[in-house]
Amino acid sequence: IRYAKRGRMRFASHRDIARAVERGIRRAKLPVAYSAGFSPHPKISYSGGAPTGAASEAEYLELSLTVRIDPDAARNRLDAALPDGIDVIEVADLATAAAPRLEASHWLVELPGVAEQEAARAVQAFLASAAVEVDRLTNNGIRRLDVRAGVVSLQADRRADAVGHHPYAILRMVVRHLTPAVRPDDILTGLRLVSGLELASPARVTRLAQGPLSADTGVPPVETCAAGTPGLGRRDPAQGQVKTVRTDVRDASEAYAAVPSAYEQLPRGAERPEEVGCAREPDERDRPNARNRATEQHRADEHAASGHAGSEHSLGSKHRAGRSDSAGGSGNCG
């Protein structure tokens, strides 16, 4: 599924987008497949989401369904169920369509308040550098990375012009998908380090395309794939969990009526017991609510400990009573 992130949704984080997509899938009543286990989750995988604050015309996700439906129908239903700013562009069935690799992204960066000549000088200085190292703050501390190694091409768009009597520059860049990922804001930081380029206002970043690098120019085209063939990377079927597929349904509406129990999602070799919340233990015994085994064991340990303490108290009382009797007897004898 190829979708766009536009307008105010550019400020939504990847996690917020993922939650909105899950709600949209439920509202569209798509027969999505769920993972197995006590907490089933919809089987959705995302391919390199755009950073927070960046718009995108080429975001991709892969969705597993329990039955095959028409891609155009799925696109219309999902697009109508998603909030404004998340627009579904095209949907393809990876069982029949080719899936090119996502190797690079084509970015458009607008720089309000920066003259086109100044942006061009910064681009020349950046491309002339063998390496441009920038520091990024991560959860594990400061991390230094070479952003020059990830840039395939970088140029100042000469079509940029003054907007409202203010200078205005546009940069177009193609960035490889590396680990760690090189983001457009890292490249802007590198431009500032090598040329002293200062931004008068925040840059507006938009991803135009994702796809394989072109053999001639090294630039992925804006339309990375043919119609109905989004640029999704095909995953090895041997990786990940086994897909949950229900073969006893007649149409998509029946497949959407998924039962909440994991027993119906993935048969475990035995029928569901009559008791609610019951599971089969390795010792072939039925124990209610198997997820609370640790709590039951903790309570049993506390009960055993309290019983042991009570026994020690009784023994201590008897020992003291014996000493008193012996002391009293000695007194009587005296």
Legacy VTK file of the C-alpha trace (Angstrom):
# vtk DataFile Version 3.0
C-alpha trace
ASCII
DATASET POLYDATA
POINTS 334 float
0.000 0.000 0.000
1.377 3.381 -1.005
0.029 6.335 0.959
0.834 10.024 1.415
1.330 12.070 4.573
0.177 15.614 3.892
-0.857 18.821 5.631
-0.957 18.734 9.403
-0.227 15.019 9.403
3.395 15.848 8.639
3.761 16.629 12.352
2.407 13.213 13.426
4.978 10.696 14.592
5.353 7.278 13.010
3.633 5.681 16.012
0.656 8.023 15.658
0.416 7.180 11.951
0.508 3.464 12.754
-2.348 3.815 15.268
-4.412 5.819 12.768
-3.845 3.163 10.092
-4.934 0.356 12.432
-8.128 2.223 13.306
-8.755 2.910 9.621
-8.364 -0.777 8.775
-10.916 -1.692 11.431
-13.340 0.973 10.193
-12.892 -0.174 6.597
-13.595 -3.765 7.736
-10.718 -5.232 5.783
-10.125 -8.961 6.504
-6.722 -8.377 8.063
-4.698 -11.338 9.375
-3.642 -11.360 13.028
-0.609 -12.762 14.763
-0.951 -15.780 17.026
-0.818 -15.651 20.814
-2.785 -14.272 23.758
-2.540 -10.686 22.376
-3.123 -10.886 18.597
-1.983 -7.876 16.568
-2.787 -7.004 12.949
-0.019 -8.100 10.606
1.186 -4.750 9.251
4.785 -3.897 8.385
6.092 -0.437 7.504
9.022 0.410 5.220
11.128 3.322 6.460
8.649 5.905 7.697
9.381 9.596 7.140
10.642 11.494 10.210
8.301 13.658 12.257
7.800 17.051 10.625
8.373 15.777 7.074
5.615 15.303 4.517
5.711 12.395 2.105
4.161 11.303 -1.164
5.678 7.827 -0.998
5.067 5.993 2.268
4.678 2.217 2.066
3.214 -0.506 4.234
2.506 -4.197 3.754
-0.786 -5.631 4.988
-1.627 -9.345 5.231
-5.239 -10.354 4.563
-7.024 -13.612 5.226
-8.849 -13.562 1.870
-8.021 -11.994 -1.472
-9.959 -8.845 -2.356
-9.797 -6.405 -5.255
-6.931 -3.882 -4.749
-9.025 -0.951 -6.009
-11.849 -1.810 -3.618
-9.385 -2.055 -0.732
-7.885 1.333 -1.650
-11.288 3.048 -1.748
-12.469 1.543 1.534
-9.243 2.298 3.392
-8.879 5.822 1.992
-12.420 6.689 3.106
-11.736 5.384 6.629
-8.428 7.218 7.214
-8.268 10.768 8.634
-7.567 13.849 6.516
-3.908 14.086 5.605
-3.349 10.328 5.196
-4.298 9.505 1.610
-4.035 6.060 0.024
-2.546 6.429 -3.458
-2.376 2.863 -4.756
-2.689 -0.742 -3.615
-1.172 -3.824 -5.236
-1.364 -7.563 -4.594
2.206 -8.770 -4.014
1.154 -12.308 -4.921
0.911 -11.241 -8.577
2.880 -7.957 -8.832
6.621 -7.471 -8.912
8.109 -5.759 -5.872
11.240 -3.634 -6.435
13.577 -2.890 -3.580
13.524 0.392 -1.674
17.133 1.533 -1.894
16.908 5.332 -1.758
14.581 8.268 -1.241
14.105 11.421 -3.319
13.655 14.470 -1.053
12.535 18.034 -1.741
13.723 20.573 0.851
12.379 24.143 0.795
14.508 26.798 2.517
12.585 30.038 3.124
14.860 33.016 3.717
17.882 31.473 1.933
19.081 32.908 -1.382
19.512 30.494 -4.290
23.175 31.524 -4.793
23.962 30.903 -1.124
22.329 27.465 -1.279
24.298 26.609 -4.432
27.618 27.540 -2.761
26.737 25.364 0.247
25.900 22.432 -2.044
29.233 22.756 -3.867
31.164 22.803 -0.597
29.263 19.760 0.658
29.835 17.706 -2.495
33.532 18.652 -2.551
34.028 17.201 0.942
35.212 13.616 1.230
33.339 13.180 4.524
30.940 15.302 6.539
30.472 14.112 10.104
27.585 15.330 12.239
26.537 14.489 15.787
23.084 13.085 16.481
21.527 12.742 19.920
20.181 9.196 20.375
18.838 7.199 23.309
22.361 5.844 23.843
23.990 9.287 23.820
25.722 11.317 21.127
26.416 9.371 17.928
28.624 10.630 15.093
27.836 9.654 11.503
29.122 10.545 8.055
26.192 12.037 6.134
28.243 12.530 2.953
28.377 8.760 2.418
24.581 8.557 2.214
24.068 11.356 -0.337
23.824 10.121 -3.925
23.014 13.509 -5.444
22.376 17.017 -4.128
21.514 20.102 -6.156
19.955 23.511 -5.780
16.846 23.942 -7.902
17.355 26.945 -10.145
13.601 27.393 -10.553
13.371 28.762 -7.024
12.489 32.435 -6.876
11.763 35.120 -4.339
8.452 34.681 -2.550
6.900 37.880 -1.270
10.198 39.782 -1.779
11.993 37.253 0.439
14.740 34.888 -0.765
13.686 31.292 -1.272
15.793 28.239 -2.146
14.908 24.640 -2.987
17.206 21.623 -2.607
16.675 18.249 -4.249
18.551 15.315 -2.794
18.679 11.556 -3.227
19.711 9.706 -0.078
20.565 6.037 0.264
18.814 3.934 2.879
21.633 3.198 5.307
21.888 2.046 8.901
21.753 4.335 10.787
19.484 6.280 8.450
20.713 9.614 7.060
17.868 12.115 7.371
17.397 15.440 5.556
17.931 17.416 8.763
21.316 15.673 9.173
22.272 16.877 5.669
21.179 20.428 6.532
23.398 20.225 9.605
26.270 19.102 7.375
25.661 22.059 5.039
25.893 24.401 8.007
29.163 22.816 9.146
30.950 22.983 5.789
29.626 26.326 4.525
28.069 28.186 7.434
24.585 28.032 5.882
22.102 29.365 8.426
18.336 28.943 8.097
16.121 31.938 8.817
13.104 29.646 9.399
12.514 25.894 9.623
12.881 23.966 6.386
9.914 22.227 4.757
10.842 18.652 3.854
8.851 16.394 1.518
9.686 12.900 0.319
8.751 12.595 -3.346
9.630 8.972 -4.034
11.207 5.764 -2.799
12.601 2.981 -4.928
15.644 1.360 -6.497
18.499 3.561 -7.673
18.592 4.195 -11.412
21.588 2.667 -13.176
22.077 5.799 -15.306
21.541 8.740 -12.973
21.392 7.100 -9.553
18.112 8.924 -8.907
14.858 7.050 -8.230
12.028 8.398 -10.397
9.132 10.197 -8.744
6.830 7.368 -9.828
9.007 4.539 -8.562
6.712 1.783 -9.824
4.181 1.059 -12.481
0.504 1.569 -11.747
-0.670 -0.932 -9.197
2.844 -1.999 -8.242
4.053 -0.138 -5.153
7.735 -0.350 -4.295
7.441 -2.762 -1.416
10.293 -5.062 -0.511
9.222 -8.712 -0.604
9.997 -10.589 2.567
11.288 -14.131 2.749
8.347 -16.419 3.689
10.649 -18.245 6.096
11.059 -15.092 8.195
8.662 -13.982 10.904
5.575 -15.751 12.146
3.361 -17.977 10.069
0.488 -16.036 8.538
-2.908 -16.745 10.027
-5.338 -17.654 7.238
-8.928 -18.781 7.696
-10.061 -21.121 4.934
-13.594 -21.676 6.215
-15.018 -18.294 5.129
-17.126 -17.464 2.098
-16.628 -13.698 1.764
-14.672 -10.781 3.214
-17.393 -9.740 5.680
-17.369 -13.163 7.303
-13.586 -13.163 7.455
-13.628 -9.780 9.210
-15.686 -11.239 12.076
-12.515 -12.451 13.768
-12.904 -14.146 17.108
-10.844 -12.714 19.943
-9.496 -16.058 21.089
-6.101 -17.305 19.971
-7.468 -20.843 19.674
-9.537 -19.924 16.621
-6.756 -17.734 15.213
-4.227 -20.578 15.176
-5.362 -24.122 16.119
-3.123 -25.669 18.744
-3.935 -29.304 17.999
-6.851 -29.556 20.404
-10.376 -28.167 20.538
-11.193 -25.274 22.820
-12.247 -26.528 26.277
-15.679 -25.738 27.571
-14.333 -23.669 30.452
-13.760 -20.010 29.673
-10.151 -18.878 29.915
-8.756 -22.404 30.201
-5.513 -23.596 28.613
-3.705 -26.913 28.289
-0.605 -27.200 30.438
2.520 -29.212 29.483
1.615 -31.803 32.120
-1.754 -32.388 30.321
-3.774 -30.708 33.066
-6.319 -27.939 32.593
-5.620 -24.894 34.683
-7.984 -21.869 34.583
-6.392 -18.667 33.368
-2.954 -19.971 32.599
-1.526 -16.450 32.391
-1.869 -16.081 36.186
0.351 -19.063 36.978
3.014 -16.822 38.470
0.435 -15.200 40.768
-0.855 -18.591 41.886
2.671 -19.824 42.548
3.465 -16.656 44.518
0.378 -17.133 46.678
1.271 -20.777 47.276
4.778 -19.771 48.322
3.403 -17.139 50.697
0.993 -19.686 52.194
3.799 -22.187 52.692
6.022 -19.515 54.234
3.261 -18.405 56.634
2.629 -22.020 57.623
6.331 -22.554 58.225
6.477 -19.407 60.361
3.459 -20.580 62.376
5.139 -23.927 63.013
8.283 -22.200 64.248
6.147 -19.999 66.535
4.414 -23.047 68.001
7.699 -24.823 68.567
9.120 -21.695 70.226
6.109 -21.453 72.553
6.401 -25.103 73.541
10.122 -24.663 74.163
9.501 -21.650 76.423
6.727 -23.496 78.240
9.051 -26.425 78.824
11.666 -24.129 80.289
9.066 -22.566 82.610
7.898 -25.977 83.818
11.427 -27.069 84.473
12.123 -23.829 86.306
8.970 -24.205 88.410
9.817 -27.770 89.257
13.257 -26.744 90.399
11.706 -24.124 92.647
9.357 -26.622 94.217
12.173 -28.987 94.849
14.160 -26.209 96.497
LINES 1 335
334 0 1 2 3 4 5 6 7 8 9 10 11 12 13 14 15 16 17 18 19 20 21 22 23 24 25 26 27 28 29 30 31 32 33 34 35 36 37 38 39 40 41 42 43 44 45 46 47 48 49 50 51 52 53 54 55 56 57 58 59 60 61 62 63 64 65 66 67 68 69 70 71 72 73 74 75 76 77 78 79 80 81 82 83 84 85 86 87 88 89 90 91 92 93 94 95 96 97 98 99 100 101 102 103 104 105 106 107 108 109 110 111 112 113 114 115 116 117 118 119 120 121 122 123 124 125 126 127 128 129 130 131 132 133 134 135 136 137 138 139 140 141 142 143 144 145 146 147 148 149 150 151 152 153 154 155 156 157 158 159 160 161 162 163 164 165 166 167 168 169 170 171 172 173 174 175 176 177 178 179 180 181 182 183 184 185 186 187 188 189 190 191 192 193 194 195 196 197 198 199 200 201 202 203 204 205 206 207 208 209 210 211 212 213 214 215 216 217 218 219 220 221 222 223 224 225 226 227 228 229 230 231 232 233 234 235 236 237 238 239 240 241 242 243 244 245 246 247 248 249 250 251 252 253 254 255 256 257 258 259 260 261 262 263 264 265 266 267 268 269 270 271 272 273 274 275 276 277 278 279 280 281 282 283 284 285 286 287 288 289 290 291 292 293 294 295 296 297 298 299 300 301 302 303 304 305 306 307 308 309 310 311 312 313 314 315 316 317 318 319 320 321 322 323 324 325 326 327 328 329 330 331 332 333
